Each structure stands twice: as structure tokens, then as C-alpha cells.
Amino acid sequence: MLRKRLLTRRCRGLAPAGRSLRDTRSAQKWRTAPVIRRIAGTLLLLALAASCTTPICHPLTIVVAGKEVRERLETVPHGVRTTETGRLEEDRRPEVVRDYWVRAADGTWYPITLDRYRGVEIGQPLEICR
């Protein structure tokens, strides 16, 4: 009977008869857990901080030797439609996408935005992020 009582007390998370809650394994684990939780929390915060940082910009000044607009056909989503069987499908349509590039004096091509493309002239210096 004593053995049965001991097992049922353990199943309910209670200390066995004659022992205090401080002596149980779960209590010992709980006392060491704050150290582990603190280390894990610190590592989690470091990982989150590293993932939220902005990309590093290494400014580079080039002399523009050429300009080019590259166009390509790309299928772009334009919403969702229902098929004859009742399924939902993404509606995709072909669209022309334009990329704006400038060539440096050494022959290297760099992508830039439309606004910067419109403002730059051949032979002018241009600062870009690498």
C-alpha cells in the first residue's frame, strides 16, 4: 500500500511521503533552469538583433562610362481567380520589367534606381553602395 501511495503522489507531481518539495528532481532542475534560460534568452536576443540589422553599405565612387536599360519579360501575380472546378489559382500575367545599369570606367556594371539613372550623365562621378 505504501508503494502504491508513493507512485500516485509522484504521478501527481507531489513529493514522496517524508520528503520535502526541495528534494525532488524537478525542484533541483527548476533551480538550475534560470541559468540556462538566461543563456538561451541572451542567445535568442543576439540572433534577433543580428537578423534585424541593415545591410552594410560600402560607398564606392565611380566615373560613369555608359548607361543601359535592360528589359525582361516576367510573369507577375495580378490577383486570384477561381477555376472551373472551384479551386483558387493565382492569376499571373506577363509584364515588362526594366532594370537600370551604369558602367564604370573599368567595365563593371552596377544596378541603380530609376531616379539616379535619370540624373546621372556619362563622364560624371557617381557614388554607389556595394
HUMOLIN-V274619 format. One record per pair of residues at least 6 apart in sequence whose ideal C-beta (glycine too) atoms are under 7 Angstrom apart, sorted by sequence separation. I is the first residue (numbers start at 1). J is the second residue. D is the distance in Angstrom with one decimal. If there is no record, write none. Layout:
# HUMOLIN-V274619
I:J:D
I:J:D
This chain:
# HUMOLIN-V274619
10:16:6.3
15:21:5.0
21:27:5.6
82:88:6.0
83:89:5.6
103:109:5.3
104:110:6.7
120:126:5.4
9:16:5.7
9:17:6.6
15:23:6.8
80:88:5.4
81:89:5.9
101:109:4.9
102:110:5.6
15:24:5.1
80:89:7.0
101:110:6.6
6:16:5.1
80:90:6.0
81:91:4.6
101:111:5.6
102:112:5.7
6:17:6.5
80:91:6.3
100:111:6.8
5:17:6.8
79:91:4.9
99:111:6.0
100:112:5.4
77:90:5.3
78:91:5.1
100:113:6.8
77:91:6.9
78:92:6.8
100:114:5.8
77:92:5.4
78:93:5.0
76:92:6.6
112:128:6.7
75:92:4.4
76:93:6.3
100:117:3.8
75:93:6.7
102:120:6.3
110:128:5.3
75:94:5.5
76:95:4.6
73:94:5.4
74:95:6.0
73:96:6.2
74:97:4.8
102:126:6.4
71:96:5.5
72:97:5.5
71:98:5.3
69:98:5.6
70:99:4.6
69:100:5.9
70:101:6.2
68:101:4.8
67:102:5.6
66:102:7.0
66:103:3.8
64:102:5.0
65:103:4.9
65:104:6.2
65:105:4.9
63:104:6.7
62:104:3.9
63:105:4.9
62:110:7.0
67:117:6.7
67:122:6.6
64:120:5.5
66:122:6.6
65:122:6.7
64:122:5.4
64:123:6.7
63:123:6.8
64:124:5.6
63:125:5.5
64:126:5.3
61:125:5.4
62:126:5.6
61:127:5.0
62:128:6.5
59:127:5.5
60:128:5.5
59:129:6.3
60:130:4.9
58:129:6.8
57:129:3.9
58:130:4.6
